[in-house]
């Protein structure tokens, strides 16, 4: 296991020290994502009128929504890959059978 990193990030105008085993680049990327989401929300009048607690909850819900959508997309892609792998296996098996039959016909 790699050493624990401590990285300063700026999120919503505040500096946080984040500790973790991920690279500083990764932690900064996560902070950038959060900042971009907050910037996106702050453009909405309905968001700006909410209390800080509600703003936090709305941001958390939206980020969780992004996570679950991405997770579902990964599942769909994994299923598609599995189906293609099975199709390739079946095609290879059919090719081998056809080659065997061709060889048998050539022998006759």
Phi, psi and omega in degrees: 000139180284167181288150179288133179259149173238121186232134175275133176229153177252115180233121178053040177082002180243144178268131177234145172258118183255128177254136179184175182266357178281165180289159177300321179301316180295315181298319177295323178296318178297315179299320178297319178300313180298316179298320180293322176296315180297320177297319178300315181292320185294346176283346183266126179301318183297328179287316183296334181280351184280159175290163180300322177299314180293322177300316180298314179298316180298319178295315179299317179298317181294318179293320176297322177299314176302317181299311183293325176294318179294319179298318178295319179298320177297316179299316179297316180295320178296320177296319179297318178296317179297319178296317179293321177299318178295318179298318178297316178301313180298318179295319177297318179297316178297320179298317178297316178300315181295321178295319178298315179296320177298316178299320178296319179294324179293329180289337183280000000 
